[in-house]
Amino acid sequence: MAAVTGASSGLGAEFARQLADQGYALVLIACQRELLEALAYELRRKNSTQVDVMVAVLTDPIELERIAEHITALPNLVLLVNNAGLGAGVPTKRTSTNKWA
């Protein structure tokens, strides 16, 4: 089993597709339920694989702890793709490192 954060679009969704093609069962994690459910449906249909969806905003410490507890309790988790992103809303070269701490 593999868990993918930021799985609702972009690289996270592509990681999930590639892992499903390789036969992994998946836990998809992101904040956009509709996109996660659509991807889960696609992967189940194409690969006949187990796909669980967890909706969470990973910048929220309580939700992050909930997700961490859930995935660390999975007995067969072998891979974590920690792809969830965070943006400060300004160009990187003008961003203080304090914004990322």
MMTF fields as JSON, N, C-alpha, C and O atoms, coordinates in Angstrom:
{
  "mmtfVersion": "1.0.0",
  "mmtfProducer": "UNKNOWN",
  "numBonds": 403,
  "numAtoms": 404,
  "numGroups": 101,
  "numChains": 1,
  "numModels": 1,
  "chainsPerModel": [1],
  "groupsPerChain": [101],
  "chainIdList": ["A"],
  "bondAtomList": [4, 2, 8, 6, 12, 10, 16, 14, 20, 18, 24, 22, 28, 26, 32, 30, 36, 34, 40, 38, 44, 42, 48, 46, 52, 50, 56, 54, 60, 58, 64, 62, 68, 66, 72, 70, 76, 74, 80, 78, 84, 82, 88, 86, 92, 90, 96, 94, 100, 98, 104, 102, 108, 106, 112, 110, 116, 114, 120, 118, 124, 122, 128, 126, 132, 130, 136, 134, 140, 138, 144, 142, 148, 146, 152, 150, 156, 154, 160, 158, 164, 162, 168, 166, 172, 170, 176, 174, 180, 178, 184, 182, 188, 186, 192, 190, 196, 194, 200, 198, 204, 202, 208, 206, 212, 210, 216, 214, 220, 218, 224, 222, 228, 226, 232, 230, 236, 234, 240, 238, 244, 242, 248, 246, 252, 250, 256, 254, 260, 258, 264, 262, 268, 266, 272, 270, 276, 274, 280, 278, 284, 282, 288, 286, 292, 290, 296, 294, 300, 298, 304, 302, 308, 306, 312, 310, 316, 314, 320, 318, 324, 322, 328, 326, 332, 330, 336, 334, 340, 338, 344, 342, 348, 346, 352, 350, 356, 354, 360, 358, 364, 362, 368, 366, 372, 370, 376, 374, 380, 378, 384, 382, 388, 386, 392, 390, 396, 394, 400, 398],
  "bondOrderList": [1, 1, 1, 1, 1, 1, 1, 1, 1, 1, 1, 1, 1, 1, 1, 1, 1, 1, 1, 1, 1, 1, 1, 1, 1, 1, 1, 1, 1, 1, 1, 1, 1, 1, 1, 1, 1, 1, 1, 1, 1, 1, 1, 1, 1, 1, 1, 1, 1, 1, 1, 1, 1, 1, 1, 1, 1, 1, 1, 1, 1, 1, 1, 1, 1, 1, 1, 1, 1, 1, 1, 1, 1, 1, 1, 1, 1, 1, 1, 1, 1, 1, 1, 1, 1, 1, 1, 1, 1, 1, 1, 1, 1, 1, 1, 1, 1, 1, 1, 1],
  "groupList": [{"groupName": "MET", "atomNameList": ["N", "CA", "C", "O"], "elementList": ["N", "C", "C", "O"], "formalChargeList": [0, 0, 0, 0], "bondAtomList": [1, 0, 2, 1, 3, 2], "bondOrderList": [1, 1, 2], "singleLetterCode": "M", "chemCompType": "L-PEPTIDE LINKING"}, {"groupName": "ALA", "atomNameList": ["N", "CA", "C", "O"], "elementList": ["N", "C", "C", "O"], "formalChargeList": [0, 0, 0, 0], "bondAtomList": [1, 0, 2, 1, 3, 2], "bondOrderList": [1, 1, 2], "singleLetterCode": "A", "chemCompType": "L-PEPTIDE LINKING"}, {"groupName": "VAL", "atomNameList": ["N", "CA", "C", "O"], "elementList": ["N", "C", "C", "O"], "formalChargeList": [0, 0, 0, 0], "bondAtomList": [1, 0, 2, 1, 3, 2], "bondOrderList": [1, 1, 2], "singleLetterCode": "V", "chemCompType": "L-PEPTIDE LINKING"}, {"groupName": "THR", "atomNameList": ["N", "CA", "C", "O"], "elementList": ["N", "C", "C", "O"], "formalChargeList": [0, 0, 0, 0], "bondAtomList": [1, 0, 2, 1, 3, 2], "bondOrderList": [1, 1, 2], "singleLetterCode": "T", "chemCompType": "L-PEPTIDE LINKING"}, {"groupName": "GLY", "atomNameList": ["N", "CA", "C", "O"], "elementList": ["N", "C", "C", "O"], "formalChargeList": [0, 0, 0, 0], "bondAtomList": [1, 0, 2, 1, 3, 2], "bondOrderList": [1, 1, 2], "singleLetterCode": "G", "chemCompType": "PEPTIDE LINKING"}, {"groupName": "SER", "atomNameList": ["N", "CA", "C", "O"], "elementList": ["N", "C", "C", "O"], "formalChargeList": [0, 0, 0, 0], "bondAtomList": [1, 0, 2, 1, 3, 2], "bondOrderList": [1, 1, 2], "singleLetterCode": "S", "chemCompType": "L-PEPTIDE LINKING"}, {"groupName": "LEU", "atomNameList": ["N", "CA", "C", "O"], "elementList": ["N", "C", "C", "O"], "formalChargeList": [0, 0, 0, 0], "bondAtomList": [1, 0, 2, 1, 3, 2], "bondOrderList": [1, 1, 2], "singleLetterCode": "L", "chemCompType": "L-PEPTIDE LINKING"}, {"groupName": "GLU", "atomNameList": ["N", "CA", "C", "O"], "elementList": ["N", "C", "C", "O"], "formalChargeList": [0, 0, 0, 0], "bondAtomList": [1, 0, 2, 1, 3, 2], "bondOrderList": [1, 1, 2], "singleLetterCode": "E", "chemCompType": "L-PEPTIDE LINKING"}, {"groupName": "PHE", "atomNameList": ["N", "CA", "C", "O"], "elementList": ["N", "C", "C", "O"], "formalChargeList": [0, 0, 0, 0], "bondAtomList": [1, 0, 2, 1, 3, 2], "bondOrderList": [1, 1, 2], "singleLetterCode": "F", "chemCompType": "L-PEPTIDE LINKING"}, {"groupName": "ARG", "atomNameList": ["N", "CA", "C", "O"], "elementList": ["N", "C", "C", "O"], "formalChargeList": [0, 0, 0, 0], "bondAtomList": [1, 0, 2, 1, 3, 2], "bondOrderList": [1, 1, 2], "singleLetterCode": "R", "chemCompType": "L-PEPTIDE LINKING"}, {"groupName": "GLN", "atomNameList": ["N", "CA", "C", "O"], "elementList": ["N", "C", "C", "O"], "formalChargeList": [0, 0, 0, 0], "bondAtomList": [1, 0, 2, 1, 3, 2], "bondOrderList": [1, 1, 2], "singleLetterCode": "Q", "chemCompType": "L-PEPTIDE LINKING"}, {"groupName": "ASP", "atomNameList": ["N", "CA", "C", "O"], "elementList": ["N", "C", "C", "O"], "formalChargeList": [0, 0, 0, 0], "bondAtomList": [1, 0, 2, 1, 3, 2], "bondOrderList": [1, 1, 2], "singleLetterCode": "D", "chemCompType": "L-PEPTIDE LINKING"}, {"groupName": "TYR", "atomNameList": ["N", "CA", "C", "O"], "elementList": ["N", "C", "C", "O"], "formalChargeList": [0, 0, 0, 0], "bondAtomList": [1, 0, 2, 1, 3, 2], "bondOrderList": [1, 1, 2], "singleLetterCode": "Y", "chemCompType": "L-PEPTIDE LINKING"}, {"groupName": "ILE", "atomNameList": ["N", "CA", "C", "O"], "elementList": ["N", "C", "C", "O"], "formalChargeList": [0, 0, 0, 0], "bondAtomList": [1, 0, 2, 1, 3, 2], "bondOrderList": [1, 1, 2], "singleLetterCode": "I", "chemCompType": "L-PEPTIDE LINKING"}, {"groupName": "CYS", "atomNameList": ["N", "CA", "C", "O"], "elementList": ["N", "C", "C", "O"], "formalChargeList": [0, 0, 0, 0], "bondAtomList": [1, 0, 2, 1, 3, 2], "bondOrderList": [1, 1, 2], "singleLetterCode": "C", "chemCompType": "L-PEPTIDE LINKING"}, {"groupName": "LYS", "atomNameList": ["N", "CA", "C", "O"], "elementList": ["N", "C", "C", "O"], "formalChargeList": [0, 0, 0, 0], "bondAtomList": [1, 0, 2, 1, 3, 2], "bondOrderList": [1, 1, 2], "singleLetterCode": "K", "chemCompType": "L-PEPTIDE LINKING"}, {"groupName": "ASN", "atomNameList": ["N", "CA", "C", "O"], "elementList": ["N", "C", "C", "O"], "formalChargeList": [0, 0, 0, 0], "bondAtomList": [1, 0, 2, 1, 3, 2], "bondOrderList": [1, 1, 2], "singleLetterCode": "N", "chemCompType": "L-PEPTIDE LINKING"}, {"groupName": "PRO", "atomNameList": ["N", "CA", "C", "O"], "elementList": ["N", "C", "C", "O"], "formalChargeList": [0, 0, 0, 0], "bondAtomList": [1, 0, 2, 1, 3, 2], "bondOrderList": [1, 1, 2], "singleLetterCode": "P", "chemCompType": "L-PEPTIDE LINKING"}, {"groupName": "HIS", "atomNameList": ["N", "CA", "C", "O"], "elementList": ["N", "C", "C", "O"], "formalChargeList": [0, 0, 0, 0], "bondAtomList": [1, 0, 2, 1, 3, 2], "bondOrderList": [1, 1, 2], "singleLetterCode": "H", "chemCompType": "L-PEPTIDE LINKING"}, {"groupName": "TRP", "atomNameList": ["N", "CA", "C", "O"], "elementList": ["N", "C", "C", "O"], "formalChargeList": [0, 0, 0, 0], "bondAtomList": [1, 0, 2, 1, 3, 2], "bondOrderList": [1, 1, 2], "singleLetterCode": "W", "chemCompType": "L-PEPTIDE LINKING"}],
  "groupTypeList": [0, 1, 1, 2, 3, 4, 1, 5, 5, 4, 6, 4, 1, 7, 8, 1, 9, 10, 6, 1, 11, 10, 4, 12, 1, 6, 2, 6, 13, 1, 14, 10, 9, 7, 6, 6, 7, 1, 6, 1, 12, 7, 6, 9, 9, 15, 16, 5, 3, 10, 2, 11, 2, 0, 2, 1, 2, 6, 3, 11, 17, 13, 7, 6, 7, 9, 13, 1, 7, 18, 13, 3, 1, 6, 17, 16, 6, 2, 6, 6, 2, 16, 16, 1, 4, 6, 4, 1, 4, 2, 17, 3, 15, 9, 3, 5, 3, 16, 15, 19, 1],
  "groupIdList": [1, 2, 3, 4, 5, 6, 7, 8, 9, 10, 11, 12, 13, 14, 15, 16, 17, 18, 19, 20, 21, 22, 23, 24, 25, 26, 27, 28, 29, 30, 31, 32, 33, 34, 35, 36, 37, 38, 39, 40, 41, 42, 43, 44, 45, 46, 47, 48, 49, 50, 51, 52, 53, 54, 55, 56, 57, 58, 59, 60, 61, 62, 63, 64, 65, 66, 67, 68, 69, 70, 71, 72, 73, 74, 75, 76, 77, 78, 79, 80, 81, 82, 83, 84, 85, 86, 87, 88, 89, 90, 91, 92, 93, 94, 95, 96, 97, 98, 99, 100, 101],
  "secStructList": [7, 3, 3, 3, 3, 6, 6, 6, 1, 2, 2, 2, 2, 2, 2, 2, 2, 2, 2, 2, 2, 6, 6, 7, 7, 3, 3, 3, 3, 3, 1, 7, 2, 2, 2, 2, 2, 2, 2, 2, 2, 2, 2, 2, 2, 2, 2, 7, 7, 7, 3, 3, 3, 3, 3, 7, 7, 6, 6, 1, 2, 2, 2, 2, 2, 2, 2, 2, 2, 2, 2, 2, 6, 7, 6, 6, 7, 7, 3, 3, 3, 3, 7, 7, 7, 7, 7, 7, 1, 1, 7, 4, 4, 4, 7, 7, 4, 4, 4, 4, 7],
  "xCoordList": [0.845, 0.0, 0.886, 1.951, 0.406, 1.113, 0.154, -1.029, 0.647, -0.123, 0.475, 1.694, -0.405, 0.038, -0.652, -1.878, 0.121, -0.449, -0.43, 0.384, -1.328, -1.428, -1.882, -1.489, -2.719, -3.075, -4.205, -4.558, -4.78, -5.958, -5.648, -6.539, -4.399, -4.064, -2.547, -1.789, -2.136, -0.715, 0.121, -0.28, 1.3, 2.229, 1.661, 1.914, 0.904, 0.322, -0.609, -0.566, -1.447, -2.357, -1.567, -1.915, -0.515, 0.302, 1.038, 1.123, 1.575, 2.179, 1.151, 1.468, -0.077, -1.117, -1.404, -1.547, -1.487, -1.738, -0.614, -0.863, 0.613, 1.764, 1.799, 2.07, 1.527, 1.543, 0.406, 0.594, -0.761, -1.881, -1.539, -1.859, -0.885, -0.464, 0.507, 0.578, 1.257, 2.212, 1.572, 2.25, 0.276, -0.437, -0.57, -1.04, -0.175, -0.305, -1.751, -2.478, -2.174, -3.385, -3.001, -1.842, -3.964, -3.621, -4.485, -5.65, -3.877, -4.592, -4.27, -3.119, -5.296, -5.132, -5.524, -6.598, -4.651, -4.866, -4.726, -3.727, -5.734, -5.697, -6.902, -7.707, -7.016, -8.106, -9.312, -10.337, -9.231, -10.332, -11.04, -10.616, -12.119, -12.827, -13.264, -13.07, -13.842, -14.373, -13.275, -13.472, -12.121, -11.012, -10.466, -10.135, -10.371, -9.901, -10.847, -10.41, -12.142, -13.13, -13.103, -13.233, -12.934, -12.865, -11.634, -11.717, -10.488, -9.277, -9.426, -9.035, -9.981, -10.182, -11.063, -10.768, -12.138, -13.018, -12.249, -12.366, -11.459, -10.645, -9.71, -9.615, -9.018, -8.025, -8.675, -8.163, -9.794, -10.502, -10.983, -10.88, -11.504, -12.05, -10.949, -11.091, -9.862, -8.782, -7.969, -7.616, -7.669, -6.717, -7.331, -6.634, -8.607, -9.255, -8.468, -8.284, -8.01, -7.21, -7.989, -8.94, -7.581, -8.187, -7.68, -6.474, -8.603, -8.243, -9.101, -10.327, -8.456, -9.143, -8.846, -7.754, -9.82, -9.696, -9.754, -10.626, -8.831, -8.844, -8.737, -7.765, -9.738, -9.756, -9.18, -9.626, -8.174, -7.54, -6.775, -6.229, -6.75, -5.902, -4.661, -4.718, -3.552, -2.375, -1.614, -0.638, -2.056, -1.477, -2.184, -1.739, -3.271, -3.984, -3.373, -3.457, -2.763, -2.084, -2.973, -2.501, -4.234, -5.141, -5.401, -5.384, -5.642, -5.869, -4.598, -4.656, -3.464, -2.189, -1.976, -1.559, -2.254, -2.102, -3.059, -2.682, -4.285, -5.271, -4.77, -4.862, -4.245, -3.731, -2.512, -2.398, -1.606, -0.394, -0.742, -0.16, -1.671, -2.085, -2.693, -2.42, -3.51, -4.164, -3.145, -3.174, -2.25, -1.35, -0.267, 0.195, 0.143, 1.139, 0.532, 1.259, -0.783, -1.449, -1.715, -2.116, -1.501, -1.727, -0.652, 0.536, -1.043, -0.055, 0.754, 1.847, 0.232, 0.911, 1.383, 1.6, 1.542, 2.041, 3.539, 4.317, 3.93, 5.343, 5.918, 7.13, 5.045, 5.524, 4.677, 3.448, 5.335, 4.672, 5.229, 6.434, 4.355, 4.736, 4.211, 3.02, 5.112, 4.741, 4.807, 5.791, 3.752, 3.722, 2.903, 2.893, 2.23, 1.392, 2.253, 3.36, 1.724, 2.485, 1.889, 0.749, 2.694, 2.296, 2.897, 4.08, 2.119, 2.625, 2.438, 1.479, 3.358, 3.275, 2.562, 2.269, 2.279, 1.552, 2.389, 1.846, 3.708, 4.619, 5.757, 6.009, 6.453, 7.592, 8.61, 8.876, 9.165, 10.092, 11.266, 11.668, 11.821, 12.998, 12.688, 13.611, 11.406, 11.041, 10.44, 9.879, 10.547, 9.93, 10.967, 12.033, 10.647, 11.494, 11.455, 10.418, 12.578, 12.599, 11.682, 11.287, 11.331, 10.402, 9.018, 8.274, 8.662, 7.362, 7.272, 6.171, 8.398, 8.416, 8.676, 8.636, 8.935, 9.247, 7.988, 8.061],
  "yCoordList": [-1.175, 0.0, 1.231, 1.259, 2.267, 3.54, 4.664, 4.601, 5.683, 6.884, 8.036, 8.179, 8.855, 9.99, 11.243, 11.342, 12.199, 13.488, 14.411, 14.244, 15.378, 16.266, 15.53, 15.873, 14.507, 13.591, 14.089, 13.406, 15.244, 15.661, 16.143, 16.17, 16.528, 17.019, 17.014, 16.685, 17.381, 17.557, 16.32, 15.2, 16.546, 15.446, 14.399, 13.207, 14.825, 13.867, 12.894, 11.692, 13.406, 12.536, 11.618, 10.448, 12.138, 11.299, 10.213, 9.075, 10.547, 9.522, 8.426, 7.239, 8.819, 7.841, 6.95, 5.736, 7.539, 6.736, 5.731, 4.56, 6.203, 5.325, 4.184, 3.036, 4.502, 3.473, 2.468, 1.267, 2.956, 2.044, 1.117, -0.071, 1.667, 0.834, -0.259, -1.317, 0.006, -0.98, -1.932, -2.805, -1.77, -2.705, -2.303, -3.099, -1.11, -0.663, -0.359, 0.208, -0.728, -0.179, 1.215, 1.46, 2.125, 3.524, 4.174, 3.825, 5.129, 6.09, 7.45, 7.886, 8.108, 9.414, 10.491, 10.429, 11.476, 12.499, 13.876, 14.168, 14.715, 16.103, 16.829, 16.238, 18.101, 18.893, 19.021, 19.558, 18.555, 18.715, 17.382, 16.575, 17.174, 15.898, 15.492, 14.342, 16.407, 16.053, 15.52, 14.524, 16.186, 15.736, 14.392, 13.536, 14.199, 12.918, 11.791, 10.716, 12.033, 10.995, 10.65, 9.483, 11.66, 11.396, 10.561, 9.629, 10.891, 10.123, 8.702, 7.741, 8.566, 7.238, 6.381, 5.208, 6.963, 6.245, 5.794, 4.648, 6.712, 6.394, 5.225, 4.301, 5.267, 4.24, 2.898, 1.851, 2.926, 1.67, 1.022, -0.193, 1.832, 1.327, 0.78, -0.289, 1.522, 1.119, -0.043, -0.959, -0.012, -0.964, -1.99, -2.892, -1.87, -2.765, -2.821, -3.894, -1.684, -1.62, -0.964, -0.221, -1.242, -0.603, 0.836, 1.08, 1.778, 3.189, 3.809, 3.837, 4.303, 5.022, 6.504, 6.892, 7.33, 8.777, 9.376, 9.028, 10.271, 11.008, 12.501, 12.95, 13.248, 14.685, 15.378, 15.157, 16.227, 16.953, 18.146, 18.12, 19.192, 20.35, 20.131, 20.27, 19.791, 19.366, 20.501, 20.258, 21.742, 22.859, 23.017, 23.797, 22.292, 22.296, 21.208, 20.029, 21.577, 20.583, 19.427, 18.296, 19.695, 18.634, 17.648, 16.435, 18.169, 17.281, 16.525, 15.348, 17.187, 16.521, 15.361, 14.278, 15.579, 14.511, 13.354, 12.19, 13.668, 12.63, 11.768, 10.541, 12.407, 11.672, 10.845, 9.675, 11.46, 10.751, 9.506, 8.441, 9.636, 8.48, 7.392, 6.207, 7.798, 6.809, 6.047, 4.817, 6.766, 6.053, 5.279, 4.25, 5.745, 4.961, 3.692, 2.757, 3.648, 2.449, 1.413, 0.29, 1.767, 0.816, -0.267, 0.046, -1.522, -2.586, -2.873, -3.433, -2.498, -2.853, -1.63, -1.731, -0.484, 0.714, 0.555, 0.343, 0.66, 0.519, 1.764, 1.867, 2.716, 3.884, 5.104, 5.028, 6.228, 7.513, 8.486, 8.734, 9.037, 10.1, 11.378, 11.68, 12.118, 13.32, 14.508, 15.247, 14.679, 15.621, 16.879, 17.794, 16.949, 18.116, 19.373, 19.39, 20.417, 21.654, 22.786, 22.73, 23.806, 25.0, 26.191, 26.174, 27.214, 28.413, 29.628, 29.71, 30.573, 31.799, 32.911, 33.96, 32.698, 33.682, 34.802, 35.774, 34.684, 35.67, 34.918, 33.761, 35.555, 34.879, 34.42, 35.119, 33.252, 32.648, 33.561, 33.658, 34.228, 35.061, 36.251, 36.858, 36.6, 37.699, 37.209, 38.001, 35.925, 35.345, 35.123, 34.559, 35.564, 35.333, 33.85, 33.198, 33.336, 31.926, 31.719, 30.584, 32.767, 32.632, 32.188, 31.591, 32.469, 32.05, 30.529, 29.978, 29.85, 28.409, 27.629, 26.399, 28.292, 27.594, 27.201, 26.607],
  "zCoordList": [0.0, 0.0, 0.0, 0.615, -0.72, -0.78, -0.42, -0.756, 0.254, 0.564, -0.236, -0.331, -0.811, -1.62, -1.103, -1.155, -0.606, -0.221, -1.436, -2.345, -1.438, -2.59, -3.828, -4.943, -3.633, -4.717, -5.61, -6.571, -5.329, -6.091, -7.495, -8.344, -7.764, -9.104, -9.293, -8.381, -10.481, -10.779, -10.527, -10.845, -9.944, -9.697, -8.747, -8.921, -7.753, -6.823, -7.52, -7.259, -8.404, -9.157, -10.076, -10.237, -10.674, -11.563, -10.78, -11.242, -9.598, -8.743, -8.459, -8.548, -8.118, -7.806, -9.017, -8.872, -10.191, -11.399, -11.644, -11.933, -11.523, -11.753, -10.729, -11.083, -9.469, -8.427, -8.624, -8.428, -9.007, -9.278, -10.44, -10.41, -11.465, -12.601, -12.171, -12.795, -11.095, -10.582, -9.574, -9.032, -9.321, -8.462, -7.008, -6.195, -6.662, -5.276, -4.93, -5.745, -3.737, -3.134, -2.66, -2.326, -2.629, -2.374, -1.305, -1.118, -0.611, 0.211, -0.41, -0.41, -0.936, -1.563, -0.561, 0.037, -0.381, 0.635, -0.001, -0.659, 0.201, -0.269, 0.317, 1.037, 0.003, 0.568, -0.355, 0.066, -1.582, -2.538, -2.782, -3.61, -2.044, -2.072, -3.48, -3.874, -4.233, -5.546, -6.466, -7.162, -6.466, -7.31, -6.84, -7.661, -5.526, -4.988, -5.355, -5.766, -5.208, -5.521, -7.005, -7.373, -7.861, -9.304, -9.641, -10.441, -9.033, -9.279, -8.736, -9.399, -7.548, -6.969, -7.88, -8.108, -8.395, -9.314, -10.556, -10.989, -11.125, -12.31, -12.043, -12.851, -10.907, -10.597, -10.287, -10.682, -9.586, -9.29, -10.579, -10.752, -11.472, -12.729, -13.634, -14.228, -13.729, -14.635, -14.089, -14.832, -12.79, -12.22, -11.277, -10.814, -10.988, -10.012, -8.715, -8.141, -8.258, -7.045, -5.916, -6.156, -4.689, -3.528, -3.46, -3.492, -3.367, -3.256, -2.161, -2.266, -1.116, -0.049, -0.187, -0.603, 0.164, 0.073, 1.466, 2.263, 1.756, 3.017, 2.695, 2.087, 3.107, 2.868, 4.09, 5.216, 3.85, 4.951, 4.418, 3.315, 5.227, 4.967, 5.829, 7.051, 5.198, 5.953, 6.628, 7.338, 6.411, 7.172, 8.519, 9.361, 8.728, 10.005, 10.886, 10.544, 12.007, 12.855, 13.311, 13.435, 13.558, 14.006, 12.872, 13.083, 11.667, 10.532, 10.164, 9.807, 10.247, 9.978, 10.941, 10.528, 12.203, 13.206, 12.911, 13.043, 12.516, 12.178, 11.02, 11.069, 9.992, 8.832, 9.232, 8.867, 9.984, 10.409, 11.224, 11.014, 12.134, 12.938, 12.062, 12.252, 11.112, 10.247, 9.401, 9.356, 8.734, 7.825, 8.575, 8.083, 9.74, 10.484, 11.069, 11.404, 11.193, 11.704, 10.615, 10.92, 9.369, 8.283, 8.326, 8.242, 8.453, 8.605, 7.335, 7.411, 6.192, 4.94, 4.144, 2.937, 4.802, 4.119, 3.865, 4.795, 2.604, 2.258, 1.599, 1.411, 1.246, 0.519, 0.851, 0.87, 1.113, 1.304, 0.279, 0.244, -0.557, -1.479, -0.841, -0.914, -0.217, 0.519, -0.432, -0.455, -1.211, -2.316, -2.033, -2.857, -0.913, -0.629, -0.632, -0.094, -1.246, -1.382, -0.578, -0.117, -0.429, 0.305, -0.404, -0.741, -0.636, -1.287, -0.409, 0.359, -0.522, 0.269, -0.492, 0.083, -1.773, -2.541, -3.116, -3.643, -3.024, -3.611, -4.279, -3.944, -5.224, -5.85, -4.811, -3.833, -5.035, -4.08, -3.762, -2.602, -4.757, -4.506, -3.601, -3.058, -3.423, -2.53, -1.223, -0.466, -0.951, 0.225, 1.318, 1.073, 2.503, 3.654, 4.021, 3.902, 4.461, 4.888, 6.087, 6.354, 6.814, 7.934, 7.474, 8.252, 6.226, 5.697, 5.595, 5.621, 5.483, 5.273, 6.544, 6.527, 7.617, 8.877, 9.612, 10.688]
}
